Amino acid sequence: MSSAASSAEPGGQPGLPRTPLIALVAGEASGDQLGGALIEELKASLPGARFVGVGGQRMQAAGLEAWWDSEALAVMGIAEVLAHLPRLLRLRRVLRGRLLAARPDVLIGIDAPDFNLGLEQQARRAGIQTVHYVSPTVWAWRQGRVKTIAAAADLVLCLFPFEPAFYALHGVDARYTGHPLADDIPAHTDRRVARAQLGLDPDLPCIALLPGSRASEVARLAPHLLGAAGLLQGRNAQLQILAPMASPAMHRLFASALEVFPNLTCTVLEGQARLAMGAADLVLCASGTATLEAMLVKRPMVVVYRFNPLTYLLGRGLRLMKSPWFSLPNILAGKTLVPELEQHEVTATRIAREARAWLDDPDRVAAAVAQFDALHETLRTNAARSAADSILPLLQPSPTGTRA
C-alpha cells in the first residue's frame, strides 16, 4: 500500500521526501513505553518527523502530539471490552476521521489489538501504510485472528523470536525485533543495592506482590495475594513484603484491600516495580509483562490470573486458548519454569504453598535463574532500534515518487 505522495519541504531539494507524518496509537502503560522508545529512535533517523495519535506520558515526552491519552484504551478481557464497547467504537470512529484527514505516511498500532487492528484495516483500505507493533498472541489464543492481522497490517513487529515463523505460514510479513525490556534490564540486578534504595534490611527475606496494572486485575487478585503474604509472614515474622502499584488509582484500590489484613506488614509503593522485584527473593504477580520483567531481573515467581467469569467461560468453552501456558517465561522456554495458577486455583493457601516451595529450595531457584539468563540473551537485540529500522523502508520514496 502507498500513502500520500511526497513533496519537497519549503526550502528543501525537489524530489526529496517531505517531512514524514507518523501516527501512533498505543494502549496502556506497556504500549506507551514501547511507543516512546520507538519515537526516539525514529527521530534519530528522521529529525524532522512529526508524530501524532494516542499515547501516554512517555510518548508525549518523546514528542507525540497526543490527540488522546493511552488510558482511554486501557481495557482488557472479553467482558470488559463489551462493557466499554460503545465508548471505544466512538473513539475509533473519531480517530479514524482524524487519521484519514491527516493522511500520515504510516500508522503504527502498538499492542491493543482489539482496538488497533480494526483501525489499521480501515486506514490500509484508504491507502495508508500500517504497522502493528507487538504481535497479538495468535499462536496461543484465538488463532483465527491471523486473517484479521493479514488484512490490517503491511508489517507486524514481533517481540519474541518464535512469532515470525507462525506468521510466515499465513503469508504475513513479520519481523522479530527483540524485547525492549531485555535491553533496559541489566544481566544482573544486585539485591542488596535494591534493598538499600528502598530502606529494607539487606539480610531479611523479602517478597514482592504485583497484582496487575488494571483495576479489574487488582480487585480480583489483591485479596488472594495479601492472604498468601499473611500466611508467609505468619510463618516468618521477619519477612519483608513490598507491593509496587502501577498508578495512584491502583494504590488506593490495593490499600483498601490491605485494610482487611490489619496484622500484615506490607509496604505499598508508588511505581518502582522493577526496584521492588530486584529487592525481592520471590515475586508473586499477575500474568502479563510483569512476569517477563521478573524473569529478566532473575527472580523466581508464582504467576496468578483470574479472568472475569464470562471471559473465562467463553475462552474455555470455545477452546480459544491454544498454549498450555499463559506466563511469558514458560511460553518462551516451551516448558514449565514457574508455577501458574488460574481462576479457582488462585487462593491464598495455594499461592503460599507455591511460594514456600521456592523459598525452601535454593537449588531450584538457581536452576531457574540459569534458564532466565539464557532467555534474556535471546531477547537482547536493541529492540527499539530494530523496530525503527524495520519501519524506515516504508517511509522511503519509491521510483514513482510515492512512499514505498
N, C-alpha and C positions, 0 to 999 in steps of 0.2 A: 504494500500500500504506500502511496505517496501523499504527503500533506501539502501545505501551502508552498507556492513557488518561492524560490529565493530571490533576493534582490540585494543590491549594494546598500550598505548603511550610508547615511549622509556623510560625505567626506571620505567614504571608503572607495575601494577599487571596483570597477564594474566587473561583474562575473563572480565576485566573491559572495559567499552566502551571507544573508542578513544575520543580525544577532539572533540566535535561536531563542524561541519561547518554549519553555519546557513546563508542562503541567504535571503535578504530582498529587496523588490522593492517598493519604495514609490514615489508617485507623489505629487507635490506642497507642500506648507508650512505646511498645517494641517497634511498631512501624515508624513512629516519629524518630526514633534513634537511627534506624536504617536510612530513612529519608534524609536526615540531617547530614550523615556521613557521605551519602551519595551526592548531595548538592555540593558539598565542599570539594569533592573530587571532580565533579563536572565543571565547577567554576575554575579549577586549576587548569583545565584544558580549554575552557570556553569562558574567559574572563568577563566577556560582555553579556553572557547569557542571563535571561530573566526567568524566574521561577514563580509559578502561581499555583494555587489549588488549595488543598486541605491538608493541614499538618499542625503539629503541636509546637511547644516551646523550642525544642531542639531544631526543628526545620525552620522555624521563623528566625531563630538566631543565626542560622546559616544563610539566610537571605530569601526565604519563601515569603511571597506576598499572599498571606492566608485569606482565602475567601470564607473559610470556616475553620474552626479548631477541630483537631482529630478526635476530641472527646465526643463529638457528635456521632461518630461511627462506632463507639466502644460498646458493642453488643455482641453476646456470644450465646450459641445454643439455639436449637430449632424453636423451642417455645418462646425464648426471649426475643428472637428476631420477629416472630409472629406478633408479639405484643407491641413492638416498635415499628412494625411494617409500614403503616400509613405515613409516619413521620419520615422514615428512611426513603420511601418512594418519592415523597415530595422533595426531599433534599436532593435525591439523584436527578429528578426531573429538572430542577432549577440549575443544578450543577452542569447537567448536560447542555442546557441552553447557553450557559456562560462559556463552556468549552467550545461549542460549535461557533459561537460568535468570535471567540478569541483565536481560533484556528492554531493551536500550538503545533510545533513541529513533531512533538511526541508527547503522548500521555503515558505516565508511569503509575500504574496502580500498585501500591505497596500493601501486600497482605490483604486483609478484609475481603476475601473472595466473594462472599455473598453479596456484597455491595459493589465491588470494583469490576467483577467480570461482566456484569450487565452493562455497566457504564463503558467499559472498554469495547465491548461488542458494538455498541451504538456509535462510539467515536470512530471505530475502524470502518464501519459501513459508510461513514461520512468522509473517509479518505484521510483520517488522522492515524499516524503510526502509533502502535500501542505496545507497551511492555508490561508484563506482570512480574513484579519483583517479590519473591518468596512463593515458591510453589505451594499450592494447596496440597494437603496430604491425600491426594487422589490414589496413591499407591496403597493407602491403608483404609480410607474412609470415603464412601460414595465415589467409586471409580468411574462411574458414568459421567462425572463432571469433566473428564478429559475432552469430551466432544465440545463442551461449552468453552473450555480454555482454548481449544484449537480455533474456534470461531472468534474468540475475543482478542487473542494476543498474537502479534507478529513475533514476539520473543518472550520466553519465560526464563527468568533468572532463578536458579536453584541454590539453596544454601547448603545442601547436603549432596555428597558425591554419588549416591546411588540413584538420584532422581532423573537425570537426563536420559538414562537408558530406558526408563519407563516411557518417557515422552517420545523417544525415538520410535518405539513400537507403534505409536499413533500419529507419526508424521508431524510432530510439533517441534519447532526449533527451540531447544532449551540448552542453557549453558550453566555449568557449575561455577559459582563464584567463591565458594567458601563462606564461612560464617564470621561476621564482624566481631562477635564476642570472642572468638578464638584468637583474633588479632589483639584485642584490647586486654585480655586477661593474661598475665604472665604465666610462665610454665610452673612457677612455684609461688604460692601465697603463704607468707610467714604467719603462722597462727598467733605467736606471741606478740608480734608487732600489731596485728589487728586487734588483739585484746587490749593492748596498751592504749590504742587510739580510742577505744570505747570505754576505757576506765574499768576493765574487768580484771579479776585476779588471773594471772597468767598460768597458774598451776592447778586451777579447779576446772572440772569438766564443764562443757557448755554445749547447748543445742540451740538451733535457730528454727523458728516457726515461720513459714511463709504460706499464708492461706490463700494467696492469689491477689490479683490487681483489680478485680471487679466486685461490685457489691454482692452479686449473687453468689460468687465463689466464697467470699469471706463469711457471708451469712450461713452457708451450708457447712463450711469446713472448720471455722474457728472454734466452735464448741467442742468438736472431737479432738482437734489438735491441743487445745488447752486442757481437756480432760486427760489426754495422754501425758502431757507435760506434768500435770499434777501427780499422776501415778509414778512417773520417773523421779520427780522431786521428793515424793514421799519415800521412795527407796533410798535416795541420796539427797539429803537436805542441802548439800553444798553445790548442787547442780545449778549452774547459771543458765537462765533462759532469756533469749532475745527474740523479739518479734518485729522485724522491719516492715513498715507499711508503705504501700506504693503511693499513697496520697493522703492528705488530711482527712478526706471523707472516709477512707478505709481505716485510718487511725481511730476515728470516732466510733466506727462500727465495731472494730475489734475491741476497743476499750469497753464498750458496752457488754460484749460477750465476756470479757475478763471479770466484770463485776460479779458474775455468778461463781467465781472461784476465789473467794476472799483470802484463802490460805496460800495461794500460789504467788510466788515472787517471780515476776516477769517484767523485763524492761522493754517497753514498746518504743520503737524508733521511727522517726520520720525519714523515709528513704533508707539509704545506707545498706541495702540488701546484700550487696557484694561484700562489704566490710563485715557484716554480721555472719555471712557464710564463712569468710576467712577466719573469723574468730572461733567458729563452732567446731566441735568434734563430729557433729551429726546434724543434718538438715532434714526437717520434716516439712514437705512442701506440696503445694498443688501442682498437678500436671501442667506443663507448659514450658515457657522459656526458662523459668527458674530451675528446672531440672537440668537443662543444658548448662546454665551458669554454675550450678553446684558441681556438675561434672568437671567443668573447666577449672574451678577453684580446687578440685580434687578432694571433695568431701563426700563421704558416704551419705546416703539419703533413703528416706522412705517416701514414696510418691503416693499421693491420695487424690481421688477425684469423685465428687458426687454431682451428677448431672441433674437438671430439672427432671422430675419423674417422667414427664411426657417425652422429653428428648431421649431419655434412656430407653423407654419402651419402644419408641419409633426406631431408634438405632439398632436395638437388638432384634426387634420383631421383623424389620425389613432386611436384616443382615447387612447393614451398611458398613460395619466395621470389618476390614479385611486383615488387619495386622493383629498378631497375637499380643502385641504390647502397645501401650499408649504413652510411655515416657520416652523421651528422646535418647537417654543413654542406652536403653535396651534396644530401641529401634536401630540406632547407629551400630551397635555391637552385633545385632542379629541374634541376641540371646539375652537371658535374664541376668543382668548385672546388679540391679537394685530391685527391691520388692515394690510391687504395685498393688494398691488397694483401691477398689472402686465400689461405689454405690453402697450396698448393705454391708460390705466388708469394712467400710470406714467407721470404726468405733474406737473409742479411747483405749479400750483393752487391747484390741488387735494392733493398733499403731504402737502402743507402748511395748508390746511383745516383740514386734519387728525392730523397734529402736534398741531394745536391750540386746537383741541378737547381734547387732553391730557393735554396741559399746563393750560387749563381753568377748569379742573375738578380733583382736588386733591383726591376726594373720589374714582373716577375711578382708579387713579394711585394706591392708597392704596390697592384696591381690587385686582388689577393685581399683585402687589408685593407679596401679601399673596399667590397667586397661584404660583408665581415663587419660593417662599420659599419651598413650598411642592414638586415641581418638582425637585428642587435642591437636596433635601434629598433623593429622589428616585434614582438619578443618582450618588450619592456619595458612591463609593464602593472600593476605592483604585484600580482603573481600570487597571493600568499598571501591578500591581502585579497579579491581577485576570487574565489578558491576559497571562502573563508568566506562571502562574500555569496551565492554560488550554493547553498550548503548551508543557510543560515539559514531560507529559506522552508519547508524540510522540518520544521523544529522549531517552526513557528508553530501555534497551535491552529486547527483548522478550526471551522466553525459548529456541528458536532456535539459539540465539546468534546474531540476527539481531535487528534493531530498531523496536519499536512497530509499 
